[in-house]
Amino acid sequence: MIQFDRVSKRFAEGFEALSDVSFRLARAEMAFLTGHSGAGKSTLLKLIMMMDRPNKGQIFVGGQNLSQFKRRQIPYFRRHIGVVFQNHHLLFDRSVFANVALPLEIAGVPPRDIGRRVRASLDKVGLLSKEKVKPITLSGGEQQRVGIARAVINKPTVLLADEPTGNLDPELSADIMKLFQQFSQVGVTVLVATHDLALVSSMRSRILQLDHGQLLTL
């Protein structure tokens, strides 16, 4: 589902964020991306999201070579990628329902279908009863669940998470990871960038470890 073939990314100032990185993730596989601050984790995720392009190498998602995408095709491609951030980027002046519905509205989904899909997504993360409240009234763990519900509302084939538990205590972090496992069990490829090694070791999933832009062999 995701394949990196000798990918390197060097920025204009000369800093090489990724160097000759190769790996493959299968459909429905869940894996963790670890490494020190500045190791290249966020850069790798941005390349998958096509927020940036590599200087060398090839990236494939769902069998498609990302280098062949034209700029106008990128928004459509991103509809198949769900993204969860450490900072949820929720709109606190809107309800939970409205936050989760936003990607569907942008995609032009008919209003009659939005309600059904939003409630199904909220039900998956255990927040169906909170659809009318404002996110500011929720706990940190609940806010992260809203972010996850929004990330999966378009039924993505790939779910990326960048430090999704960085602001949560260990118990809540474990709950969030169980949610990610549930999505992988229904066919979604999940890649989670995290520095929480204790949490990673308890999950028994594959680990991709970066060290100064290079992928280590574990």
N, C-alpha and C positions, 0 to 999 in steps of 0.2 A: 504493500500500500504506500509506504514511504521509502524511497531509496536515495541515498547520497552516494555519488560516484566520484571520489577524489575531489571533493569540493573545498575550495579556498576562498576566503573573503578578506581582502585588504582594503582599508579605508584610505582616503586621500592623503592623510597626514603620515601614512606609512605603517600604521599599526595593523598587524595581521591578526584578525580576530579568530579566523579558522584556517587550519592548514592541512590540506590533503585528507579531509574527513570522508570516510566511507562506512556505510552501514545500511541495513535493510530492516524495516519493520513490516511484519505481515498484517493482513487484514485481521481486525479484532484483537491484535496484540496490545498489551499495556506495558509501557516501559518508562523508566525514570532517567532523566538527564541531570547529572550531577556535576559538581566542580566548584572550585573557588570563585569568589567574586571576580569578574573579568575573564573567566575561563572561555567564554564564548556561547554560553547557554542561550541568552536572549537573541544573539545574532543568528544562531541556528534556527530558532523558532521564527524569526522575522523572514528568513529565507524561505521557509515552508509557506508562510503567509503571503509571500511575494511583496513584502514591504521593502525588500531590498533584493539585489541580484548578486550571485557569486561572481568573482573574477575568473575563476577556473572551475572546471568540473560540471557535472550534470546532476539535476535534482528531478526525481520523478515522484508524482503523487497520483495514485490510482492509475498507474501506467502512462500518465501524461508527462511529457517532458516540459518542465516549466519554462525553459529557455525559448520555447516556441510560442508562448502566449504573447499576444499583442496587448498593449496597454488597455485597450477598450474591453478586453476579455477578462481582465483581472477581477473586477467586481463580481462577475458571475462565478468565477472560480472560487472566490472567498465565501460564497454562500454554502459551499460544501465543507468549510473549515469552521469549527466552533473554537472560540478562544475564551479562556478564563484568566483573569489577571489577579494579582495580589490585591491591588486597589480596584474595587469592583466597577468603578465608573458608572454608578447608578445615578439616575436623575431623581433627586430627593424631593422635587416638587411634583412628582407624578406618583401614581399608585404602583404597587408591585405588578399588577396586571399590565399597566401601560408600559412599564419598563421591559417586561418580557415580550410584549407585542411589538415593540419598536422595529426589530429586524423584519417582521412580516409586513409591517406597513411600508417600510422602505422598499421591500421586494414586490409590492403591489398585490399582495394576497387579498382576495375579496373579504370584506368585513364579516360576512357570514361564516367564514372559515377560521377567522382569527380567534374568536372566543373559544372554540373547541380545541384548537391547537395550544393556546396559551394555558388553558386549564389542564390539559393532559400533561404539559411540560411541568407545571407547578405541582401536579400530583406526583410526578416522578421524584421530585426533590422534597416532598413532604410539606409543601407550603400552600396547598390549595385553599386552606382556610384564611390565608393572609392576603388574598388577591386584592382586597380593597384598601389595605393600609399603606402608608407611606414607608419607604425603606428606612427612613431615619429612626423609626420606632422599633426596628428589628435589631437583634443581636448581631455581632460580627459574623457568627457562623450562619445565621439566617440570611444575611446580606450576601454572603458568598454563594449560598444556595440559589438566590435569585439570579446572581450572575451566571451560574451554571445552567439554570433553566433557560435563560436568554441565549446562552451559547449553543444549546441543543435544540432550540425551537425550530430550526430549519432542517432538522434531522441530518446533521453532518456525518460524513464518512470518517472524518478525522477530527479529534478533539485535542487541542493544545492547551496546556495550563502553565503559566509562568509564575512560579512561587505562590500557588493558590492558598497555601496554609501559613504563609509567613506571619500573619497577624493573629493566628488562632492558637489556642492552647492544645496540648497533645490529644485530648479526648475529641475535641471538635475536628482536629486535623485528621484523625483516624476515620471519623464519620464521612468527611469529604472524600477521602481516598476510597472508601467503600462505595460511594456513589460512582466514582470513576470506574471502579471495577465492574459495577453493574452495567455501565454503558459498553464496556469492552465485551461483556458477555452477550450483548445483543448485536455485535458486529462492528462496533465503532473502534477504530484504531486510536489509542490514547497515548500521548506523550506528555509527561509531567516534568517540568524543570523545577528542581528543588535543591536546597542545601541541607535539608533535614535528613541526615544520614540514618538516624535512629528510626525514623518513620519508614524510610526506604528499605532498611534491612528487615523490617517486620512484614513487608508486603509480598515477598517472594516473587517479584517481577524482575524482568531484565533491567540491567543498569548500563547506561551509556555514560562514561565518565570523561569529561573534558579537562585537560590540563594545559593552560596557555594556548588554547586553540587546537590542540591535538587530541584525538580520540585515543584513550588508553585501551589496551587489551586486558580484560579482566578474566 
